[in-house]
């Protein structure tokens, strides 16, 4: 069987060495006809289009150039394997590629583990009210009377709300199972029975915001979810509750969130914002009730090799004539505009 011809596309080109260790690169070379030292960062030049011409598989990563469906050099493309959440982001017209029979896979599942681990850690720390306790300890330099801490503090029989049964959302739900928590879930695509199977109770979003001590966001960014957590819903949150966002900054109305945080009524753990990073004069940098991290919940350092291994496995499956383990419906992505 002839090996498929593959090409790498991502930016910066050095990203390939972060994603793929030497073993993964060797496996790619065995599975496909590929120059692992050649990485496309643009497709406007004649050189890049010549490289793309005749490629069967596009192995794309973050900031990959967007491939127009109208390019003659992309006409032979049969598969896209994306080292990220949505393969459609590197195609200008995913629906047209899907109509041509192009198949796609993404590494969303491989990247979901670190995000879920981050969310779990922040949910449990928020339940213990670690941020205000640490600040008070630093201020007083004296041990508090822990017996006087309100019963609403801690991670026993407290309520955690998960918004979105996405790949990450489901991973968080699995990680929460060993704990004595009342877990609520809002996802309009699920039934109450399906939600129970995930170890949670289905509730409307407003009820989740109103009832949860910690709200963790895991919905995709779509036209329907942009600004979904608005001023009205933020006002529903309990005093002392915490909002954790590892999804996308734009699912929250940023101005409304900042205004609510200024009151000191709620806390927030924000790994994503809109814009990203926040403006230099944003109050998010200085508010004491905000933990602001630099979009690091996803894979970093050695965790990136998990993504590289997942991509390599998909290329090997394609080369062997097998279906992808983690396929993406390009036509659906085109319709939903998932980001």
Helices and strands as residue ranges (DSSP letters): E 4-9, H 15-19, H 22-31, E 32-33, E 39-40, H 46-52, E 57-60, G 72-74, E 79-82, G 87-90, H 94-99, E 103-106, H 108-127, H 130-140, G 146-148, E 158-163, H 167-176, E 181-186, H 192-197, E 201-202, H 205-211, E 214-217, H 231-236, E 242-245, G 249-251, H 254-262, E 267-270, G 283-285, E 290-292, G 301-303, H 304-319, E 327-328, H 330-336
